[in-house]
Structures are given as C-alpha cells and as structure tokens.
Amino acid sequence: MEIRAYRREDIKEIAELFYNTVHTVNAADYTEEQLDAWADGNIDTAAWDRSFREHRTLVAVMTSDPGNGAEQIVGFADMDGTGYLDRLYVHKDFQRRRIASALCDRLEQAADVEMFTTHASVTAKPFFEKRGYQVVQEQQVEKKGILLTNYVMKKGVDSTWRKE
C-alpha cells in the first residue's frame, strides 16, 4: 500500500468508494433509508474536489496490476487546517488492514494543531476511541430530511484532553 496526495482525477473513484463503503460497512448501524440519505450516489464532485484541494487530502492506493502500474484507491481521508478530520473512508473490501490508521497517522503527524476533531459515525466511533478520541456529544444530523446519529469526538495532541 502507498499513501499519496489526492489528485483531481481521483474524484470519480473516490465517489464510488464512498457510496459502496457507506452502503456495506455502515449497513449494520444505519437503516437503508439513512444510508440512502447519507450516500445517494450523486455527490457534488466539484464541491468535493474543491474541499479536497483546500484540505490536506491523502489517498491509500494498491497497485492492482503491477504490469502496467494501475492503482486502485482503497481509502481516503482529509483534514482541514484546524485539525478537523472531515472524511475517512476505506474500501469495503479492504477493511481491517490498518489503512484508516495509516491515513489518520499521516494526517495527524502533519497537522500543526493542539486538538483533533471529527464527527464519527456509529460504525467509526470504536475506531476513534482506540485512537484516543473521546466523545464530546452525541448528535442527530439531518441529511435530506432523515436523521442520522453521529458523535463529535476530540483528541488532544498530547493525549491529555478530557471531556469536561
């Protein structure tokens, strides 16, 4: 696996990975109606591309055909300048291979901040807890008129941050 910077030409493959991951990996924790509201297969690729270019965005790739060097994106993540981890998704067929950890490690190490924040899904909450993030609050987020539960989570750079 290689981790590299996001490129504009990655957006279509990232959009497919996002949709497929949400509809398989998150299916145990959310209803079909919630999954469809979260990922309907029609993301605004121009807006996502702009956001990815404004943030530090990394993609994890595997060489799918060593003969021609073809890459397959197996994960992606982005963090803004304040330490907010916006998106973190790993391909449904590449779960539990430390890809998410590698992406987070790289983003966190490169950030010049005192605190990291993310809005973690029910599915992702245990992953972030293992990384030292703590739940600040549970919240209901509305997407297309449907409520989804997620968690505002924070982690101090020195790992001493505690919920008050």
C-alpha positions as CSV (number, residue, x, y, z in Angstrom):
1,M,0.0,0.0,0.0
2,E,1.1,3.5,-0.8
3,I,-0.3,6.7,0.7
4,R,-0.1,9.7,-1.6
5,A,-1.6,13.1,-2.1
6,Y,-5.1,13.5,-3.6
7,R,-5.3,14.2,-7.4
8,R,-8.2,15.7,-9.2
9,E,-8.5,12.6,-11.4
10,D,-9.2,10.5,-8.2
11,I,-12.6,12.0,-7.6
12,K,-14.7,9.6,-9.6
13,E,-13.1,6.5,-7.9
14,I,-13.4,8.2,-4.5
15,A,-17.2,8.9,-5.1
16,E,-17.7,5.2,-5.9
17,L,-15.7,4.0,-2.9
18,F,-17.7,6.4,-0.7
19,Y,-21.1,5.1,-1.9
20,N,-20.1,1.4,-1.7
21,T,-18.4,1.7,1.7
22,V,-21.4,3.5,3.3
23,H,-23.9,1.0,1.9
24,T,-22.0,-2.0,3.1
25,V,-19.7,-1.2,6.1
26,N,-22.3,1.1,7.7
27,A,-25.3,-1.1,7.0
28,A,-25.1,-2.8,10.4
29,D,-25.6,0.6,12.2
30,Y,-27.9,2.5,10.0
31,T,-31.2,1.8,8.2
32,E,-31.4,1.6,4.4
33,E,-33.3,5.0,4.4
34,Q,-30.4,6.5,6.4
35,L,-27.8,5.0,4.1
36,D,-29.6,6.4,1.1
37,A,-29.8,9.9,2.7
38,W,-26.1,9.8,3.6
39,A,-24.8,8.4,0.3
40,D,-27.3,8.6,-2.7
41,G,-24.6,8.1,-5.4
42,N,-24.9,11.7,-6.5
43,I,-22.2,13.6,-4.7
44,D,-21.3,17.1,-5.9
45,T,-17.9,16.1,-7.3
46,A,-16.9,19.7,-8.0
47,A,-17.6,20.7,-4.3
48,W,-15.7,17.6,-3.0
49,D,-12.8,18.2,-5.3
50,R,-12.6,21.9,-4.1
51,S,-12.8,20.7,-0.5
52,F,-10.1,18.1,-1.0
53,R,-7.8,20.6,-2.6
54,E,-8.4,23.1,0.3
55,H,-7.7,20.4,2.9
56,R,-4.7,18.1,3.3
57,T,-6.2,15.0,1.5
58,L,-4.5,11.7,1.2
59,V,-5.4,8.5,-0.7
60,A,-4.3,5.0,0.0
61,V,-3.6,3.0,-3.2
62,M,-2.7,-0.6,-4.0
63,T,-1.2,-1.5,-7.4
64,S,-3.9,-3.6,-9.0
65,D,-1.9,-4.6,-12.0
66,P,1.9,-4.5,-11.4
67,G,2.5,-5.0,-15.1
68,N,1.0,-1.6,-16.0
69,G,1.2,0.2,-12.7
70,A,-2.6,0.6,-12.4
71,E,-3.7,1.8,-9.0
72,Q,-6.8,1.1,-7.0
73,I,-7.8,3.6,-4.4
74,V,-8.5,1.6,-1.2
75,G,-9.0,4.6,1.2
76,F,-9.0,8.3,1.5
77,A,-9.1,10.9,4.3
78,D,-8.9,14.7,4.6
79,M,-8.2,17.2,7.4
80,D,-8.5,20.9,7.4
81,G,-6.1,23.4,8.9
82,T,-7.9,23.4,12.3
83,G,-7.4,19.7,12.8
84,Y,-10.9,18.7,11.8
85,L,-10.9,15.3,10.2
86,D,-13.7,15.7,7.6
87,R,-13.8,12.4,5.8
88,L,-12.2,9.0,6.3
89,Y,-13.4,6.0,4.3
90,V,-11.8,2.7,3.5
91,H,-12.9,0.5,0.6
92,K,-15.4,-2.2,1.7
93,D,-13.1,-5.0,0.5
94,F,-10.1,-3.6,2.4
95,Q,-11.4,-3.2,5.9
96,R,-9.3,-4.1,9.0
97,R,-6.0,-3.8,7.2
98,R,-4.8,-0.7,9.1
99,I,-5.5,1.6,6.1
100,A,-7.6,4.0,8.2
101,S,-4.9,4.1,10.9
102,A,-2.2,4.8,8.4
103,L,-4.2,7.7,6.8
104,C,-5.0,9.1,10.2
105,D,-1.4,8.8,11.4
106,R,-0.1,10.7,8.4
107,L,-2.7,13.5,8.7
108,E,-2.3,13.9,12.5
109,Q,1.5,13.9,12.2
110,A,1.4,16.6,9.6
111,A,-1.0,18.9,11.4
112,D,0.2,21.8,13.4
113,V,-2.7,21.9,15.9
114,E,-3.3,21.2,19.6
115,M,-6.6,19.3,19.1
116,F,-8.2,17.0,16.5
117,T,-11.9,16.8,16.0
118,T,-14.1,14.6,13.9
119,H,-17.8,13.7,13.6
120,A,-17.7,9.9,13.8
121,S,-20.4,7.6,12.6
122,V,-21.8,4.9,14.9
123,T,-19.6,2.5,12.9
124,A,-16.4,4.6,13.2
125,K,-16.8,5.5,16.9
126,P,-14.9,2.5,18.3
127,F,-12.0,3.1,15.8
128,F,-11.6,6.7,17.0
129,E,-11.9,5.7,20.7
130,K,-9.0,3.3,20.2
131,R,-7.0,6.2,18.7
132,G,-7.6,8.3,21.9
133,Y,-10.5,10.4,20.8
134,Q,-13.3,11.0,23.3
135,V,-17.0,11.6,22.7
136,V,-17.9,15.3,23.3
137,Q,-21.5,14.8,22.4
138,E,-23.9,12.5,20.5
139,Q,-25.8,14.4,17.9
140,Q,-28.5,13.9,15.3
141,V,-27.6,15.2,11.9
142,E,-30.2,15.7,9.2
143,K,-29.5,14.6,5.7
144,K,-32.3,15.0,3.1
145,G,-34.9,15.1,5.9
146,I,-33.6,11.9,7.6
147,L,-31.8,11.9,11.0
148,L,-28.5,10.1,11.4
149,T,-26.7,9.6,14.7
150,N,-23.0,10.6,14.9
151,Y,-20.6,11.7,17.6
152,V,-18.5,14.8,17.9
153,M,-15.1,13.4,19.1
154,K,-11.9,15.2,20.1
155,K,-8.3,14.2,20.8
156,G,-5.6,16.4,22.2
157,V,-2.2,16.2,20.6
158,D,-0.6,15.4,23.9
159,S,-3.4,12.9,24.7
160,T,-4.3,14.7,27.9
161,W,-7.5,16.2,26.6
162,R,-10.5,15.1,28.7
163,K,-14.2,15.8,28.3
164,E,-15.4,18.2,30.9
